[in-house]
Amino acid sequence: MVRIYDLKQKEVINIKDGCRFGYVSDVIIDPDEGRVEKIVIPGEGRMFGVFGREHEYHICWDDIEQIGDDLILVKVDTNKCLVDCDD
């Protein structure tokens, strides 16, 4: 069993290209199914993070390969999981 709080303490790394996404900031839950659909990792900040973020990474739960003590290993196309933020 994994708690959302525990997910936020783990760094997400893409085993496909070695990209270090960062740490989980949020999750997207399917209310009908009652399960986690995606994990959300913040992208690069605008003007050193002062003005928020333009993009974030949405990684489907099914793309998670393994959850370890300190890391979450995913296998995704980095550019395809980058989405615009809802400002």
Helices and strands as residue ranges (DSSP letters): H 4-7, E 11-14, E 20-23, E 26-30, E 35-42, G 46-49, E 55-60, G 61-63, E 64-67, E 71-74, G 78-81, E 82-84
